[in-house]
Amino acid sequence: MTLEEAQAIVTRSHAKAAELGIHITVAVVDDGGHLVALGRMDGAPSISAQVAEAKAVGAAMLHRDGQSLADLAKDRPGFIKRDGRVVGAVGVSGGKPDQDLECAEAGLTAI
């Protein structure tokens, strides 16, 4: 995954959050769980940066989709796949769980 792709995911997720009237942080990690991009909207809770990154790292390391992780830890990050292979994950924090998921899914449409 490229930095440009990661930033596009952050931008699209933030746009969805703005539509929903919420303030979020988006973290994008590579398949090893290493941070590629992080964007915290003005007004997003301070702790949301750590929570978003933890969600993304959890998805990348456990290779589980958002629903599986929700069942495990009530977190809802999403995978970034290319040619059927996981190349990273996105985690969102700041809204209600369903809003975080909606923003993550919107972000994934950017690539």
Phi, psi and omega in degrees: 000140181265161175300319180301316178296316180298317179293326177295322177297315179300312182300313181293321177296318178297321179297319178295317178300319179298320176299323182277350180075031179236168179238123187231168167242139179239130175241135176237127180239160176277183184293346176267000180085015181268134183298129176254317180210146177218131178224120178250119179293149172304133179091351177288146179303141181303318183291344184298335178295314179292321181294315180299316179295318179298321177298313181295316179297317178302317179296315182295317185282324182271349182049049177236145178283177185303317182293319178298317177293325178298320178294325181280314190221011181062022175256156185224058174281170181233154179276153171246117184244148174218127181052040177078002182245138178288124179246358179170188180207159178237140175232141181231141177216147176135333178253191171290158182309317180291328177289319177301315179298316180300319179291320178298314180297321178297318179301320181295337179289350182286342181236000000 
